[in-house]
């Protein structure tokens, strides 16, 4: 944005006259001692005025073009910020949903573990069969796998939140990640 604003200033400055000075300073003579003699100093100075008053709107068009480029850069910046905010919001939403899903999966895992414990007591008492116990153990194992997958998904979503906010994260070895 600063560069685009500077271009507007440059284009505006072209509307006004500019004064340049051209100068030459010289020392000379026929001998070495003449080089250090101040009376042999030769100078020439010439002012040069540059003003394009007959530009027929070219400078105004250049200013408008620079302003349009600044406005385009501003729009691009705003679009980038909106996309970053949308990415952060999406990541936070996914993280929140993953937390809720993991809580439900952990409750299911606890319930399956309780059911397996109770049915094991029934098998010991002779009121339930070993086939029922194996079926309940399979359900408990399925619930445990689901909970572990939920933890992995929550971790992935946490990393996505950290990345979308530009915070990074620290892995188990303690080294920081961008």
C-alpha positions in Angstrom: 0.0 0.0 0.0 2.8 2.4 0.8 4.4 1.7 -2.6 1.2 2.3 -4.4 0.6 5.6 -2.5 4.2 6.7 -3.4 3.4 6.1 -7.1 0.4 8.5 -6.7 2.8 11.1 -5.3 5.3 10.6 -8.2 2.5 10.9 -10.8 1.2 14.0 -9.1 4.6 15.6 -8.9 4.9 15.2 -12.7 2.2 17.9 -13.1 4.4 20.6 -11.6 7.5 22.1 -13.1 10.9 20.8 -12.0 14.1 22.8 -11.9 17.4 21.0 -12.5 20.8 22.5 -12.2 23.6 21.4 -14.5 27.1 22.4 -13.5 30.7 21.8 -14.2 33.7 22.7 -12.1 37.2 22.3 -13.4 40.8 23.1 -12.6 43.4 23.2 -15.2 46.5 24.7 -16.6 49.8 24.0 -18.4 51.8 22.9 -15.3 51.3 20.8 -12.2 51.3 23.9 -10.0 48.3 25.3 -12.1 46.1 22.5 -10.7 46.3 24.0 -7.2 45.9 27.6 -8.3 42.4 29.0 -7.4 42.6 31.6 -10.1 42.5 28.8 -12.7 39.2 27.5 -11.4 36.6 27.2 -14.2 32.8 26.8 -13.5 29.8 26.6 -15.7 26.2 26.4 -14.3 23.0 26.2 -16.3 19.5 25.9 -14.9 17.1 23.6 -16.8 13.3 24.0 -16.4 11.2 21.0 -17.2 7.4 21.4 -17.3 5.0 19.5 -19.4 2.1 21.9 -19.4 0.9 20.6 -22.8 0.6 17.0 -21.8 -3.2 17.0 -22.8 -4.3 15.0 -19.7 -1.5 12.5 -19.7 -0.4 13.4 -16.1 -4.0 13.3 -14.9 -4.4 9.9 -16.4 -1.2 8.7 -14.8 -2.5 9.9 -11.4 -5.8 8.1 -11.9 -4.0 5.0 -13.0 -1.8 5.1 -9.9 -4.9 5.6 -7.7 -6.6 2.6 -9.5 -3.6 0.4 -8.8 -3.6 1.5 -5.1 -7.3 0.6 -4.9 -6.7 -2.8 -6.5 -3.9 -3.4 -4.0 -6.2 -2.4 -1.2 -8.9 -4.8 -2.5 -6.4 -7.6 -2.8 -5.2 -7.0 0.8 -8.8 -7.1 2.1 -9.5 -10.3 0.1 -6.4 -11.9 1.6 -7.5 -10.9 5.2 -11.0 -12.2 4.6 -9.7 -15.5 3.3 -7.4 -15.9 6.3 -10.3 -15.1 8.7 -12.5 -17.6 6.9 -9.8 -20.3 7.2 -9.4 -19.6 10.9 -13.2 -19.8 11.4 -13.4 -23.0 9.5 -10.5 -24.5 11.5 -12.1 -23.5 14.8 -15.4 -24.9 13.8 -13.9 -28.2 12.9 -11.9 -28.3 16.1 -15.1 -27.7 18.2 -17.0 -30.4 16.3 -14.1 -32.9 16.8 -14.1 -32.2 20.5 -17.8 -32.9 20.8 -17.5 -36.0 18.7 -14.5 -37.3 20.8 -16.6 -36.7 24.0 -19.3 -38.9 22.6 -16.8 -41.6 21.4 -15.2 -41.6 24.9 -18.7 -42.1 26.5 -19.3 -45.0 24.1 -16.0 -46.5 25.0 -16.7 -46.3 28.7 -20.1 -47.8 28.2 -18.7 -50.7 26.2 -16.0 -51.3 28.8 -18.7 -51.4 31.5 -20.8 -53.8 29.5 -17.8 -56.1 28.9 -17.0 -56.1 32.7 -20.7 -56.9 33.6 -21.0 -59.6 31.0 -17.7 -61.1 32.2 -19.3 -61.4 35.7 -22.3 -63.1 34.1 -20.1 -65.5 32.3 -18.4 -66.4 35.6 -21.8 -66.8 37.2 -22.9 -69.0 34.3 -25.8 -66.8 33.2 -24.2 -65.7 29.9 -22.3 -67.5 27.1 -18.8 -67.1 26.0 -20.1 -66.1 22.5 -22.0 -63.2 24.0 -18.8 -62.2 25.8 -16.8 -62.3 22.6 -19.4 -60.2 20.8 -19.3 -57.6 23.6 -15.5 -57.5 23.6 -15.6 -56.9 19.8 -18.0 -54.0 20.4 -15.6 -52.6 23.1 -12.7 -52.9 20.8 -14.6 -51.1 18.0 -15.5 -48.3 20.5 -11.8 -48.1 21.6 -10.7 -47.8 17.9 -13.3 -45.1 17.3 -12.1 -43.1 20.3 -8.5 -43.3 19.1 -9.5 -42.2 15.7 -11.4 -39.3 17.3 -8.3 -38.3 19.2 -6.2 -38.4 16.0 -8.9 -36.2 14.3 -8.9 -33.8 17.2 -5.1 -33.5 17.0 -5.2 -32.8 13.3 -7.8 -30.2 13.8 -5.8 -28.6 16.6 -2.8 -28.4 14.2 -5.0 -26.8 11.6 -6.2 -24.2 14.1 -2.6 -23.4 15.1 -1.6 -23.1 11.4 -4.5 -20.9 10.4 -3.8 -18.5 13.3 -0.1 -18.5 12.5 0.9 -19.9 15.9 2.7 -23.1 15.1 2.8 -26.0 17.5 5.3 -28.1 19.4 5.7 -31.8 18.8 6.5 -34.5 21.3 10.3 -34.0 20.9 9.9 -30.3 21.9 10.9 -28.8 18.6 8.8 -26.0 17.3 7.0 -26.3 14.0 6.0 -23.4 11.7 
